[in-house]
């Protein structure tokens, strides 16, 4: 191994490995593009996404309306650009909820043997229900709305994160430096914060990118069913729901939002593949 290689940090080596993955680079570019759209979409939209103009309804894609207009004459491109913030926000917030509570449960279960059986049996009960079905049930109880969809998707992702983090904690816990820290009398919170969390972070990051894609798709599905965003909010799934009655006469009402969803999900999945390879210890040893 060269001196340059020896002087490289883990992040440097991971980045060098990541750059070799063309799919990962494409995923990173797509992710950056959609995050940019989510942040600046309302400012770069050519028209007001809520402005109704029946004189322009169901116009096919053209130079004036790049992605056409819907049944109320609203510009599709403007609605999709603005809706990116809603669709991606649901994914990030829901994942944040699942990661925080699921990660906490996983750490407690993996680090404290007395809590392991109790927590994991609780987790197993939730894992018995399909994620989307559990989300629909929670939204049915809380009522339709984007905020409730975030809560529902967040709760449904808690069991998966809890099991993932528990498994990673059990592996890291067997390392000698953990035993040494315990022998020195270092408190459990400090051991968890300084030694456990940094060593399981790479696995969590990789899984999170994949779960973001799944969560965005689930949020769109719930909005399509009328359980998520409510009119006139331009959320991608709801836009597809509004355009389904015109899918033969105006297919762009389905294809345009479907394309945005597909590209966003593809971006996160490719990014996850790249991160998985880059952060794999086999490539950084």
C-alpha positions in Angstrom: 0.0 0.0 0.0 1.4 3.4 -0.9 2.0 6.2 1.5 -0.7 8.3 -0.2 -3.1 5.4 0.4 -2.1 5.1 4.0 -2.6 8.8 4.6 -6.1 8.7 3.2 -9.1 8.9 5.6 -12.0 6.6 5.4 -14.1 9.3 3.7 -11.4 9.9 1.0 -11.2 6.2 0.3 -15.0 5.9 0.2 -15.2 8.8 -2.3 -12.5 7.3 -4.5 -14.5 4.1 -4.6 -17.8 5.9 -5.1 -16.5 7.8 -8.1 -15.8 4.5 -9.9 -19.5 3.6 -9.7 -21.2 5.2 -12.8 -24.6 4.3 -11.5 -23.8 5.9 -8.1 -22.7 9.1 -9.8 -25.9 9.2 -11.9 -27.9 8.7 -8.7 -26.0 11.5 -7.0 -26.7 13.9 -9.8 -30.4 13.0 -9.9 -30.7 13.3 -6.2 -29.0 16.8 -6.3 -31.3 17.9 -9.1 -34.4 16.9 -7.2 -33.3 18.4 -4.0 -32.6 21.6 -5.9 -36.0 21.4 -7.4 -37.6 20.8 -4.0 -35.9 23.9 -2.6 -36.2 26.3 -5.5 -39.2 24.8 -7.4 -41.7 27.4 -6.4 -39.3 30.2 -7.5 -38.3 28.7 -10.9 -41.9 27.7 -11.9 -42.9 29.5 -15.1 -46.5 29.9 -13.9 -48.6 29.9 -10.7 -49.2 26.2 -10.1 -52.6 27.0 -8.6 -53.8 29.5 -11.2 -56.9 28.2 -13.0 -57.5 29.1 -16.7 -60.2 27.0 -18.4 -59.3 28.6 -21.7 -56.1 26.7 -21.6 -57.3 23.4 -20.2 -55.9 20.1 -21.5 -53.4 21.7 -23.7 -50.8 19.3 -25.1 -47.1 19.9 -24.4 -45.8 22.9 -26.4 -43.3 25.7 -26.2 -45.8 27.7 -24.0 -46.6 24.8 -21.8 -43.7 22.4 -21.8 -45.5 19.6 -20.1 -49.0 20.7 -21.1 -51.9 21.8 -18.8 -54.4 19.8 -16.7 -58.2 19.8 -16.8 -58.3 23.2 -15.1 -55.8 24.8 -17.3 -53.0 24.7 -14.7 -49.4 24.4 -16.0 -48.2 20.9 -15.4 -44.5 21.8 -15.2 -45.2 24.4 -12.6 -47.3 22.0 -10.5 -44.6 19.3 -10.7 -41.8 21.7 -9.8 -43.7 23.0 -6.8 -44.9 19.6 -5.8 -41.4 18.3 -5.5 -41.1 20.1 -2.2 -44.2 18.3 -0.9 -43.3 14.9 -2.2 -39.7 14.9 -1.0 -40.5 16.6 2.3 -42.8 13.7 3.1 -40.0 11.2 2.5 -37.4 13.1 4.5 -39.6 13.8 7.5 -41.1 10.3 7.6 -37.6 8.8 7.4 -36.5 11.1 10.1 -39.3 9.9 12.4 -38.5 6.2 11.7 -34.8 6.7 12.0 -35.0 8.5 15.3 -37.4 6.2 17.1 -36.3 3.0 15.4 -32.7 3.8 15.9 -33.3 4.5 19.6 -35.1 1.2 20.1 -32.4 -0.6 18.1 -29.6 0.8 20.3 -31.5 0.0 23.5 -32.3 -3.5 22.3 -28.8 -4.3 21.1 -26.8 -2.7 23.9 -29.0 -3.7 26.9 -29.7 -7.4 26.9 -32.5 -7.1 29.5 -34.5 -4.8 27.1 -33.7 -6.8 23.9 -36.5 -9.4 24.2 -39.2 -6.9 25.2 -38.4 -4.4 22.4 -37.9 -6.9 19.7 -41.2 -8.7 20.4 -42.9 -5.3 20.1 -41.1 -4.7 16.8 -42.1 -8.2 15.5 -45.7 -7.4 16.0 -45.4 -4.3 13.7 -43.3 -6.3 11.2 -46.2 -8.7 10.9 -48.1 -6.0 8.9 -47.1 -4.9 5.4 -45.7 -1.4 5.6 -48.1 0.2 3.2 -51.1 -1.5 4.8 -49.9 -0.3 8.2 -49.6 3.2 6.9 -53.1 3.1 5.4 -54.5 1.9 8.7 -52.8 4.7 10.6 -54.0 7.4 8.1 -57.5 5.9 8.4 -57.3 6.5 12.1 -55.7 9.9 12.0 -57.6 11.1 9.0 -56.4 12.1 5.5 -53.7 14.8 5.1 -50.0 15.2 4.2 -49.0 15.6 7.9 -50.7 12.4 8.9 -49.1 10.6 6.0 -45.7 11.7 7.3 -46.6 10.3 10.7 -48.0 7.1 9.3 -45.0 6.4 7.0 -42.6 7.3 9.8 -44.3 4.9 12.3 -44.3 2.1 9.6 -40.5 2.5 9.1 -39.7 2.3 12.8 -39.6 -1.6 13.0 -37.2 -1.9 10.1 -34.8 0.7 11.5 -35.0 -0.9 15.0 -34.0 -4.3 13.6 -31.3 -2.9 11.4 -29.7 -0.8 14.2 -30.0 -3.7 16.7 -28.1 -6.0 14.4 -25.4 -3.5 13.8 -25.0 -2.7 17.5 -24.7 -6.4 18.3 -21.8 -6.7 15.8 -20.0 -3.6 17.0 -20.6 -4.4 20.6 -18.3 -7.5 20.3 -15.3 -5.4 19.4 -12.5 -5.1 21.9 -12.6 -1.3 22.2 -16.1 -1.5 23.5 -15.0 -4.0 26.2 -12.1 -1.8 27.0 -14.3 1.3 27.4 -16.6 -0.7 29.7 -13.6 -1.9 31.7 -12.4 1.7 32.1 -15.8 2.6 33.7 -16.9 4.9 30.8 -20.7 5.4 31.1 -23.0 3.7 28.7 -24.3 7.0 27.0 -20.7 8.0 26.2 -19.9 4.6 24.8 -23.0 4.7 22.6 -22.3 8.2 21.4 -18.6 7.9 20.8 -18.1 4.3 19.8 -21.4 2.7 18.7 -23.1 5.4 16.6 -20.1 6.4 14.5 -19.5 2.7 13.6 -23.0 1.9 12.5 -23.6 5.2 10.7 -22.4 4.0 7.3 -25.0 1.1 7.2 -27.7 3.5 8.3 -26.9 6.0 5.6 -27.0 3.3 2.9 -30.4 1.9 4.1 -31.8 5.4 4.4 -31.2 6.2 0.8 -33.1 3.1 -0.3 -35.9 3.7 2.2 -36.2 7.3 1.0 -37.1 6.0 -2.5 -39.7 3.6 -1.0 -41.2 6.2 1.2 -41.6 8.7 -1.6 -43.4 6.0 -3.6 -45.6 5.1 -0.7 -46.5 8.7 -0.1 -47.4 9.2 -3.7 -49.5 6.0 -3.5 -51.4 7.3 -0.4 -52.0 10.6 -2.1 -53.2 8.8 -5.2 -55.7 7.0 -3.0 -56.9 10.3 -1.6 -55.3 9.8 1.8 -52.4 12.2 1.5 -52.2 15.7 0.0 -55.5 17.3 -0.6 -56.5 19.6 -3.5 -55.2 22.1 -4.6 -51.8 21.1 -3.2 -49.7 19.8 -6.2 -48.3 16.6 -4.7 -47.1 14.1 -7.4 -49.4 11.3 -6.4 -52.4 13.5 -6.2 -51.6 15.0 -9.6 -51.7 11.4 -11.0 -55.0 10.8 -9.3 -56.5 14.0 -10.8 -55.3 13.0 -14.3 -56.3 9.4 -14.3 -59.8 10.2 -15.9 -58.0 11.8 -18.8 -55.2 9.2 -19.3 -56.4 8.4 -22.9 -57.2 11.9 -24.1 -54.4 13.7 -22.2 -51.7 11.1 -21.3 -49.2 13.7 -20.3 -51.3 14.2 -17.1 -50.1 10.7 -16.0 -46.8 10.4 -17.8 -45.3 13.7 -16.5 -45.8 13.1 -12.8 -45.0 9.4 -13.2 -41.7 10.4 -14.9 -40.8 12.7 -12.0 -41.6 10.0 -9.4 -39.6 7.4 -11.4 -36.5 9.6 -11.8 -36.6 10.6 -8.1 -36.8 7.0 -7.0 -34.2 5.9 -9.5 -31.8 8.6 -8.2 -32.1 7.5 -4.6 -31.8 3.8 -5.5 -28.7 4.3 -7.6 -27.2 6.5 -4.9 -27.9 3.8 -2.4 -26.1 1.2 -4.6 -23.1 3.5 -4.9 -22.9 4.2 -1.2 -23.3 0.5 -0.4 -20.2 -0.3 -2.5 -18.2 2.7 -1.3 -18.9 2.2 2.4 -18.4 -1.5 2.3 -15.4 -2.3 4.5 -14.1 -4.7 2.0 -13.3 -1.8 -0.3 -11.8 0.4 2.3 -9.5 -2.0 4.2 
